[in-house]
């Protein structure tokens, strides 16, 4: 990006500052030059009122952009994605609950298996007095 330096009279500078408002100087001057270069036939007879109307037109364009069909579609898509996210979070919660239930059942089944296998192992043993009997 190149830099431009100019000198202007004090009264012209004051008018420019009034028009600029709270925008940064470089942004405001860049916009003025771009607008002039993009619409040279409109800029031949501009007055101070014309500049004010152009500023208002830009603000209206921003408002119209917010109300445009494209923005509305994006907002609807955003809401649909939020609903989908909530649904998937519920499914994830259900899956985690199911996994915890299955872990509890596995633990219970392992304990029961140990009890049964312990009883089966003990059934084959002999009493202490049976060792002397042959």
Phi and psi in degrees as a GROMACS rama.xvg file:
@    title "Ramachandran Plot"
@    xaxis  label "Phi"
@    yaxis  label "Psi"
@TYPE xy
-95.6298  161.081  UNK-2
-111.063  141.22  UNK-3
-123.561  133.801  UNK-4
-121.583  131.349  UNK-5
-135.893  160.282  UNK-6
-114.633  135.647  UNK-7
-134.388  160.636  UNK-8
-68.0064  156.541  UNK-9
-60.9458  -42.4358  UNK-10
-66.638  -35.655  UNK-11
-66.9703  -42.131  UNK-12
-60.6152  -43.6379  UNK-13
-62.8381  -40.5801  UNK-14
-63.166  -42.1931  UNK-15
-62.6555  -43.0654  UNK-16
-63.2033  -37.7767  UNK-17
-63.6217  -42.4287  UNK-18
-68.2982  -34.0128  UNK-19
-65.4612  -41.677  UNK-20
68.2573  -129.377  UNK-21
-96.3928  2.10579  UNK-22
-70.9608  153.879  UNK-23
-69.2374  151.558  UNK-24
-60.6536  -47.9675  UNK-25
-63.5371  -40.1968  UNK-26
-64.2334  -44.3604  UNK-27
-65.0602  -47.7836  UNK-28
-65.5367  -39.4117  UNK-29
-61.4564  -41.9382  UNK-30
-65.5311  -41.3687  UNK-31
-59.5891  -46.9808  UNK-32
-66.4106  -43.9765  UNK-33
-62.0345  -42.3521  UNK-34
-63.347  -40.9126  UNK-35
-64.9798  -43.1178  UNK-36
-70.2387  -32.1343  UNK-37
-77.555  -27.8491  UNK-38
-132.285  66.7506  UNK-39
-66.5215  -33.4396  UNK-40
-70.6359  -29.1178  UNK-41
-73.5593  -27.4298  UNK-42
-84.8375  -6.00979  UNK-43
-66.1173  -38.4618  UNK-44
-118.116  33.0734  UNK-45
-74.0652  142.778  UNK-46
-119.183  -178.993  UNK-47
-62.697  -37.035  UNK-48
-64.42  -37.2948  UNK-49
-62.5035  -39.1816  UNK-50
-64.7122  -41.3623  UNK-51
-62.5441  -41.5864  UNK-52
-64.0511  -38.4687  UNK-53
-64.9267  -41.428  UNK-54
-61.057  -44.352  UNK-55
-63.3801  -38.8746  UNK-56
-61.3622  -39.1217  UNK-57
-66.0351  -41.3796  UNK-58
-64.3058  -39.6856  UNK-59
-65.5574  -35.6697  UNK-60
-63.2906  -38.6004  UNK-61
-64.4789  -41.5496  UNK-62
-65.0301  -42.9689  UNK-63
-63.884  -34.6071  UNK-64
-62.9283  -41.3733  UNK-65
-64.607  -29.701  UNK-66
-93.5806  -0.387742  UNK-67
-66.5144  161.296  UNK-68
-63.5886  -36.8896  UNK-69
-60.4531  -47.4223  UNK-70
-65.1691  -40.4304  UNK-71
-62.2968  -41.0067  UNK-72
-63.9295  -39.4058  UNK-73
-66.5539  -40.362  UNK-74
-63.0434  -41.7569  UNK-75
-63.8695  -42.3834  UNK-76
-63.4228  -37.7484  UNK-77
-61.9286  -45.8547  UNK-78
-63.1244  -41.1936  UNK-79
-63.2021  -39.072  UNK-80
-67.5224  -35.7588  UNK-81
-63.4875  -42.7414  UNK-82
-64.2378  -43.1393  UNK-83
-62.4989  -40.6019  UNK-84
-62.7473  -43.9929  UNK-85
-61.8785  -41.4402  UNK-86
-62.4589  -44.2413  UNK-87
-68.0135  -32.6537  UNK-88
-66.511  -38.7057  UNK-89
-63.8681  -42.8699  UNK-90
-62.4349  -40.3654  UNK-91
-63.4109  -41.4615  UNK-92
-63.3728  -42.4989  UNK-93
-63.6721  -41.0575  UNK-94
-64.352  -41.2097  UNK-95
-64.8776  -39.9153  UNK-96
-62.5115  -42.4091  UNK-97
-63.3364  -41.5845  UNK-98
-62.3546  -43.0259  UNK-99
-63.8007  -40.3434  UNK-100
-61.0711  -43.6834  UNK-101
-64.0189  -39.2024  UNK-102
-62.9607  -42.3437  UNK-103
-62.7873  -41.5577  UNK-104
-65.5774  -40.4409  UNK-105
-62.1024  -44.0121  UNK-106
-60.9434  -42.961  UNK-107
-63.1576  -45.1127  UNK-108
-65.3314  -37.1872  UNK-109
-64.4039  -41.3773  UNK-110
-64.3771  -43.7821  UNK-111
-63.6168  -39.2742  UNK-112
-61.85  -42.9474  UNK-113
-61.9097  -41.0222  UNK-114
-64.3711  -45.5355  UNK-115
-66.6311  -44.7541  UNK-116
-66.7317  -31.7654  UNK-117
-66.7949  -39.5255  UNK-118
-67.6318  -40.1985  UNK-119
-65.1441  -38.0556  UNK-120
-68.2549  -35.3793  UNK-121
-75.3842  -26.4371  UNK-122
-65.0093  -27.6711  UNK-123
-85.6888  -5.15183  UNK-124
-82.4602  156.353  UNK-125
-104.583  160.309  UNK-126
-71.5335  162.9  UNK-127
-67.831  -30.0035  UNK-128
-79.8955  -15.5573  UNK-129
-74.7148  -12.6049  UNK-130
-66.5755  -28.6035  UNK-131
-85.8281  -17.8929  UNK-132
-84.372  136.525  UNK-133
